[in-house]
Structure formats: structure tokens, C-alpha cells
Amino acid sequence: MKPKFYFMLRYAVLFACIGAVLTLSNSCKKDNNPDQPGNGGGTDTTHEEDRSPFFGITLTKRPAMVEYWGGCCYDRSSVGPLDAVPDGVDVVNIFTLGIGRTAAGGWEFEHRGVSGQNEWSDVLTKAYALQKRGIRVVATSFAGSLVKLSAAAADSMAKVVRDSLDKWKLDGVDLDLEYSSGRTANIDSGVIALSKVAGPASGTGRILSVVDYNNYNTAQIKRSRQYLDYVQTMSYWNSANQIRSIVKSYTDAIGNQQNVLVGVGAGCAITAGQQTPAGEELKIADTLRTSFRGAGMMEFIFGCSYHNKDQNGNITKDVSYTTNILARLKKP
């Protein structure tokens, strides 16, 4: 009786151990395999493999040249297409998208300007081609919806912006500091919230920039400069001599002249009479290169002469306004 009992006990213990090992093995397999749709739980890795190729790559050198592309909000027959942006451009801003409230009171970052002009899927396809050429693509929005947000509302807004940038595989957000009153709107909480998903403090490699008109919002820029990569100036109508004071005032606001990009434009999307005087864009490039080393330029809007026709009626596809500026900026 005793030996038989111990024999049965040994087998019972053995089977129990085998069962435990199999259970543990199966559990490990489940933990090491990604959850299938509908299973619930697990880590959300939805966009990690689909983000921009620049994600996580810190912007160590400020752009020499940023192009605002207006195909989202201006007739495609009057501006150059995205795939005509020349090499040498560092960043393209898609103007304009919109951070705003939904009817239900939430937030959205919408490509509202595209309707009727360019299909958003086509815009993104061309944006990805630019990224493969080493050009970052940033989404521009007016900043009016960010005025005096509570911390909770600002965080909710920033999450939607982050998710949109993930979804679209874009490289940051640019805020246009134009408001109904023109100046002095406070967007501190919005910038602080966005700084967690873009800008030098975020560690994401995404850009957080602003564009300002006529020194109106230098106080805002000064308060926010630790979170901003650079500021662009709406100084289109100014001569090379006049931009000296502009660079100095925005340098004081942003803290470094290398973080100032002077805006110029041929005029297809600029208020009549405010376009850069012909030839001054090259003199501005020379002035920055010789007197403000490291400062850059911004063109608003890219490709204004793209659809000009020659004497035979053929479209010229002219982007020389941009390439000539690049050549001057990059002279030794």
C-alpha cells in the first residue's frame, strides 16, 4: 500500500509541474505577441511605424529657407505645385490648416483649405516625396483658437494636434500670430501644451514655429521662445536696409538671430502693394549672409510665377524666384 501511494504521488506532482510549465509558456506567448484587433488591451503602436522619417531627429540647424505653399487655399493655377519645390529648401509650410473647435466642443486640426483646390490625399503623397528629398513638411494654422485657453483645454487641443501629425506623417506645426485685433493675444497655455508634442522641448524632432506681422506679437514670442524653434516675419514690402531693424527686433524677442527668418514674396497671395519690391529679395539674402550670419528667409507663397506663359503661350514652370534666393543665401 505505501509504495503504490508514493508512486502515484510522484506522477501527480510530475503532471502538475508539466501543466504549470505549459500554462506559463502559453502566457508568455500571449504577452510577446501584439494584440489582434478586437482583443482589447496592449500598447497602442498605431502610428509608430508610419511617422515622418524626421520623427525623433532634432532640428540642430535652423532652416535657411522655408516655403509657404498655398495650394490648399489658393487656386492651383496661380501657385506652384508641391512637387516643384526645388532642392535646397529646408521646410515647406502647408498653408493653411486650422486648429479649431468642433460643433460638439472638442478640437480638430482640419485641412479645411484644401476643398475645391487639391485633394488632401494627393497633397500628402507629394509631401512624402518632399520628405524623401530631405525637406520637412509642417502644417500652418492661425492661432486665434489658442487664445487664453485653460490648461485642460490646451492639453486636449495639443493631443488632437499630435494625433493629426502622427496620422498625416507631418513634421510640426506653425502658428500664424494674426488675430482679429491684430496683436497682443495671449496664447501662453496653448504654446506650452504644444511644446510637449513639437518644438525643442518635446524631443520629437517636430518643429514648433510662429509667423508674425510688423512686430505686433514680440511680447508673446519673448515669453514663448524657449518652446519655439524660430520666428518668421511678415515683412514682405521692406527693402534690404529696412530689414536690419526687423531682424534686430525679432532677435531680441526670440533670443538668437539664427532663429529669425525674414519673409519675402512676389505677390500672388499678398495684399496688393505689399509684395517685396523686385530685386530686393536678393539684396535681403545678401544682407542676411553678410550682416546676420545664420538668419534665414521665408517665401510666401511658393511659385507665384510658375504658371507664367512665354511668348508662344507655353507655361514656363518658373521657380527662379526661389532658386535665385537660395543661390544668394548659400554663397560663400
WOFENJO-V580080 format. One line per field, one symbol per residue. ss: DSSP state (2 for helix, 1 for strand, 0 for the rest). psi: psi as a letter, one per 40 degrees, with the letter a starting at -180 (. if undefined). burial: + if it has 16 or more other ideal C-beta (glycine too) atoms within 10 Angstrom, else -. A space follows every 10 residues. Layout:
ss = ???
psi = ???
burial = ???
This chain:
ss = 0222222222 2222222222 2222222222 2200000000 0000000222 0000000000 0000111110 0000000000 0222000000 1111111111 1000001111 0222000002 2222222222 2200011111 1102220000 2222222222 2222222200 0111110000 0000000222 2222000000 0000001111 1110000222 2222222001 1111000000 0022222222 2222002221 1111000000 0000000002 2222222222 2000011111 0000000010 0000100002 2222222220 00
psi = dddddddddd dddddddddd dddddddddd dehiiihedi aihhfdedee iieehehigd hiidhhhhhe edeiheeeii ideehiidhd ihhhhiahhi iideeaiigi fdedhedihd dddddddddd ddeehihihh iiedeehfii dddddddddd dddddddefi eahhhhfhid edifhhfddd ddddeeeiid edeeeiihii hihfedfddd dddedeeidi iihgfdeiid ddeddddddd dddeehdeeh hhhiieeefi hheeihhhdd dddddddddd dghdiaihhh ihfdedeiia eeehhdfhfd ddddddddde i.
burial = ---------- ---------- ---------- ---------- ---------- ++-++---+- -+++++++++ ++++----++ ++-+++-+++ ++++++++++ ------++++ +-++--++-+ --++-++--+ +---++++++ ++++++--+- --+++-++-+ ++-+++-+++ +++++++++- --+-+-++++ ++++++++++ -+-+++++++ +++-++++-+ +-+++-++++ ++++++++-+ --++-++--+ +-+++-++++ ++++++++++ ----++---+ +++++-+++- -+--++++++ +++++++--- -------++- ++--++-++- --
